[in-house]
Amino acid sequence: MSARAIIIGAPRSGSGKTSVTIGLLRALRRRGIAVAGAKSGPDYIDPGFHKAATGRDGVNLDSWAMPPGLLGALAAEAANDADAVVIESAMGLFDGIPAEPGRSGAAADLARLYGLPVLLVLDVSGQSQTAAAIAKGFATYDPQVRIAGVVLNRLGSERHRKLAGDAIEALGIPVVGAVMRDPTLTLPERHLGLVQAGEHADIDTHIERLADVMERSLDIDRVLGLMMPLEPQGGDFSAALPPPGQRIALADDQAFSFLYPHVARHWRKAGAEIVPFSPLADEGPNQSCDVCWLPGGYPELHAGRLAAAGNFRAGLREFAENRPVHGECGGFMVLGEGLVDADGERHQMLGLLSHATSFARRKMNLGYRRAKLTADSALGPAGSQVRGHEFHYAQMIEPRTDEPLVEIADGQGNPLGLSGGRRGLVSGTFFHAIARTST
């Protein structure tokens, strides 16, 4: 039997979607409901909070990066493993890129495709009846996207709740929650978004508090009543990234944690074994593995420790002599010659690729990427194509002398040139691969 689902949307980032989602997930779990979280678009951090709240792996549902078959297969998998699925929108509900219908990357694509209702979180700080105009705009903007209810967030008083809530309900849109302003509910952030769930000293206590607030502030029964069945049709995993080896040494700690849940899950389903190791604990890859993968994360916050991790450095260099090593974003930076931290101090990295990167002169690089591999690597054979996403603030400060790994374009197909690096069996890219594609 398929789960029932709802999308948590908002006009913009910072509206409180994540706090509402996490609190609602834990509140539903308290009721004994098998609930799972999902995130629209390319986000590593929020699925970690969803897992912490539910005890179940989260999933990304990305309508641009994932071909329809893979998107449907992942949505069906989530629905089959739970009684309820709460899908958190990235950015604003309709925010995506210009693309063919249903492939923009916006959460609204999922609402149209699967006929799912949207629970709209409105940050009403600094306004009252104007919130009704915003709600009406969302309700009428796209007839195929149904705003089923509203949660008022960051209210200042009961009078504030009544002014905003009555104006919205006069439009025929139910207000199913009202959350008072409380700065302690806000999760800490850094340059790539929220601080990761695993870095909080007592994340479960914070989630329990969010659940307490949502139980007081939301009509949970009404929210459950708004949910609709999630019943994707015709999904398949043919576009999933295949495991790069039979035994995969995977860097996994606070410096290397950005691996999409669906990627690791598919590797295991395909029969691969993932053998984690912690560079921050000065561990090298298990030498019995046949490939090493360095995900993205926050190496810039731990550059000194990585530079001093002698066992990690020696073990990975030995591994790379006769087995493939691939790094994405932060992993790619650590494969280079050096990394300059935000204070301007340069730290020696692995030196397996020629580039060096700097956070002292930050510049945001953000967007979807189409990539065609120019050579064989752990990411795939030459000529294969993948879709992914890039989000970092590092700049190259020394030109690479390695062979490029990919030809890349932005999400709309505008060429961005050659990118990444390859030397021997070592390869890396700034973008994170999400799925294979033929275009």
N, C-alpha and C positions, 0 to 999 in steps of 0.2 A: 504494500500500500504506500502511495506517495505521500510525502509530507505536505503540510500547508505552509505557506511562506508569505512574507511581507518584505517590502523594501523600505529602509529608513533613509529618507532623502532630506535635502535642505537647499536653500538658495546658494550657499557658498561653504567653503571650508571654514572651520572655526565656529560653526553654529551650535555645536554640542552633539553632533551625530554619534560620535564614538562613545561618549559617556552614556548617552541614552541607550545605545546598542548594547554596550557591555553590561549595564545595569539590568536591562530587560532580559538578556541572555541568562544571567545568573538568577534572576527572579523566576524565570520559566523553569530553570533547572531545579530550583527549590521546590517547585510543584510536582516534581517527578517526571517532567516532560523531557523526552530525549530531544534536545535542541542543538542545532548546529549554527555556526556563523559563517557568512560568506562576505566577500568584499568585491565590489565591482572595480575593475581596473587594476593597474599594476602597483600593488601596495604590499610590502613585506611585513610591516610593523603591526597593523591592525589585526591580521589573522592570528598573530601571537597572543593578543589580548582576547580574541574570541576563544582561542583554545584554553587560555587560563580561566575564562569564565564558564566554559561548558565542559571541559575535559575531553573535547573532541577536536581533531584537526580541523582547521578552517580550510577555505578554498578561495581562490581568485576566479572570478567569472568576468573575462575580458572580451567584450564583443568585437574589438578591433584586432587584437593580437591573436585570438583563438579562432580558427575556422569554425563555422557553425556546428560541425559534427563533434569537435572536441568540446566546445562550449556546452552543447547539449549533454554529452556524456558526463561531464563534470557536474552539471546541475542535477542530472538524474542520480548520480552517485551520492550527492549530498542529500537528495530527497529520499533515497532508499535507505539511508543509514540513520534517519532521524524522523521524529514526529513533526517537528517544526523547524523551519529555516528562516533566520533573520539575515537579510542581505543589506549590508551597509554601503551606501553610495560613496564613491570617491568625489571630492569637490562638490560642485553643485549638481543637482539631479540631471540637468540637461547638458552638462559640460562634457564635451568630447572634441573630436576633430572633424572637419569636413570629410565625409566619406560616403560610400554607397549606403543606401538605407539599411538601418539595423547594424551597421559596423562602425559606429563612431567612437565606441569605447565608453559612452555615457551609461549611467545606470538606467536612464529612461529606455534604452534599447532593451534591457531585460524586462522592464515592465510591459512593453509592447509585445515582445516575443512570447513571453510566458503568461500574459494576462494577469500580472501580479499587481496588487494594490500598493500604494505608496503612503507611508506615514510620514508627514512633512514636519520636520523639526524647525521651528521658527525662533530665532534669537530676537526677542521683542524688547531688549534693553534699548531705551531711548525712543520708544514709540508705543502707541497704544492701538487706536482704531486703524492706523495705517497698515497694521499687520493683516487686516482683512483684504486690503487691496493687493498685497503680496500673495496671499492665499488664493484670491480670485484669479490672479494672473497665472498661477501654477495650475489651477483647476481648469482653465480654459485654453491654455497655451497649446496643448496637444490632446485632442479628443481620445486618442488611444492610450493615454497615460492617466490613470484614475487616481486622484488624490482622495484617499479613503478616510483620512483623519489628520488632525493636527495635534502636535505637542508644542505648547508654549514653553519656551525656555528662558531662563534668566529674568524671571519676573521680580519686580521690586516690592509688591504688596498685593493684598487681596483685591483692592480697588483696581490695580493694574491688570490683574487677571480677568476681572469682570469686564473692564472696558475692551480689552483685546479679544477675549473669548466670546463675548456677546456679539461683537461685530462680525466675527468669523462664522459663528453658528447661524446668524441671520442670513448668511449666504447658502445655508443648507449643508455646510461642511462641519462634521462633528469635531469638537475639541475633546480629545480623549486623554489629555495629560497637561499638567501645569507644574513646571519645575521652578522653584524659587531660586533667586540669585544666590550662589554659594561658591566663592572662588576656590574653596578647598576641593571641589569636585573636579577641577581642571587637572588633567594629566600633564606632567612636565614635558617640555619639547626641547629639541635641538635642531640643527640646521637641516636635517633630512626628514623632520617630522617628530612624532612622539618618541620619547625615550622608550626603548624596548621593554616589553613586559618582563623579560628575564633579568633586567637590571634593577628592578624595584626591590628594595629590601623586603617588603611585606606586601606584595601585589595582591594576595588573596584578601587581606584586610581591606584594602582599598576597593576591591571589587564587591566585597560584602557590603560596604558602605554605599556604593552606587546602587546595589540591589535594594537596600533599605529605602533609599531615596525614591527609586522608581516604583517600588511597591506603594509608597505613600502618595506619589505624584501622578501615576498613570492608572487608568482603569484597565488592569491587565486582562480582565475578562472581555472587555470590548475590543482590545487589541487582538486577542485570540479570535474573536468573532469576525474581525476584518480580514483575517488571513484567507488565502485562496490556495487550492491545490497547485503544487509545482509538478508539472507533468511534461517534461521535455520529450520530444519524439525523435527517433532516428539518430541518436548520438553514437559516436565511435571514437576510439583513441588512436586512430591512424596518424594524426598530426602531433601526437605527444612527442616530446623529446625522448629519443631512445637512450637507454643507459649507456654511458661512454665506456663501460667496462663491466666485467663480471663482479669484481670486488673493487669498490670505489672508496678511496681514502678521502674523507670529506672534512675539511677544516670547519670546526663548529665551536664557537665561543663568542664572547661579546665583540670581538673584532671581525668575525666572519659568521654572519648569521642570516644573510639575505638570500635564502633559497626558497623559491616558491613551493608551498606545500604540495601542489599537484605534481611538480617535477619529481620530488623525492618519492612520493607515493607511487607514481608510475614506474620509476626505476625498480622499486621493490616488487611491484606487481609483475614486472617483466622478468623477475628472477634474479636481479642483481642484489648484492649485499653491500650495504653502506657501513663503512668502518670509520666512525668519527675520531678526530684527534683535535687537541687544543694547542695552537701555536702560543697562546698567552701562558699556558702552563709549560711551555718549552717542550712540547711533544712534536715529534716528526711524524710523517705518514707511515702507516704500517707497511713495511717493505714487502709483505706478501700480497699487497694489492696490485692491480694492473693499471690503475689510472688514479690521478690525484686531482681533486677539484677544490679550488679556493673561491668561495662565494664572496659577494660583496658584504659590506658591513661598515664598521667604523675604525679602520686601521689608523686613521689620522689621530684618533684619541689615544692610541696605544703604541705609537710609533717607536718610542724609546724602549718599551718592553720587547717589541718584536725585533728591534735591532740587536738587543742583548740576548735573545733566545738562541743560544749556540746550538743546542740539540735540534731545534726546529730547522734552523738554517742549514746545518750539515745534512740532516736527514732528507730534506726536500731536494737539496742539490744532488745527493746520491740517487734519489728516486728518479730525478729528471734525466739521468744519464742514459737510461734505457726504457723509460715508460712515459706516457703522455702526462703532462700537467697543464691544466687550464685554469685561468683566473678571470673572474667577472668583476668589473668596477673596482672595489676595494682590493679584491684578490689580484687583479691586473696591476694595480699600483704597487702592491707588495712584491710582485715579480720583477719590478724594475730596479734601477740602480739606487734610487734614493727617493725619500719622501720628506718634504719640508712641511712641518706642522704649522698651526695657526700663529705660533709665536716666532716663526722664522727660523727655527732650528732644523737643520738637515739631519736625517737619520739614514744610515745605510740599510738598504733593503736586500733582497736576495740576489740581484744582479743577473738573473736568468734571462731578462730582456733588457733592452738598452735605454729605455725612457726613464725620466724622472718627473715627479709631480710635486705640486705645491698647493698648500691651503693658505699660505700667507697672503696670496693675491687671489681671493676667491672670485669665481665667476660661475653662475649657475648654468648648468647644461641639463636641459629637461626636454623630454619628448619621446614619442614612439619612434622605433627604428625598424626599417626593412634591411636585411643583410643577406648578401650572397657570399658564401665562403670561396675564397680564391685558392685555398689549399686544404688538404686533409688536416683534421685536428680532432681533439676530443669532442668538439662541438658538432662535428659531422664531416662528411666527405666533401671534397672540392666540388663546387657547383650547386650544392644544396642551399636552400633559402630558409631563413628563419625570421620570425618577427619577435621584437623585444622592446625594451624600454630603457632609457638612459636618464639618470638623475644623480648628479654629483656637482660638487663645487670645485673640484681640483682642476688645475691647469697644467698642461705639459710645459716644463721649463727647459728641457733638453730634447732636441729632435731625436727621434728614434732612427736607428740604423738597421733594424730588423726588417724582414719582409712583412708587408701588411697581411692581415688575416682575412679581411672582408672588404667588400664594396658596400657602402651603406647609403641609405636614403632616409629622409624623414617619413613621417606617417602618411604624407600625401604623395610620396614618390619622388620628391625633389632630391636630386643627387647631392650627397655630402662628401663624396670622395672615398679614398681608401682609408682604412682605419684598423685599429688593433695591431697586434704584433705576433710574429712567429719566428722562433729560432730553434731549429732541431725539433724536438718533441714538445717544446714549451710554447704555449699560445695564450692569448688573452685579449679581451675586449672591454671597452668602457660600458657597453650595453649589456643588459641581462636578457638572456634568451627566454622566451615564453613558450613558443610553439613552432613547429615546422609549417611551411606553407609552400605553395607552388607559385605564388606571385609576390 
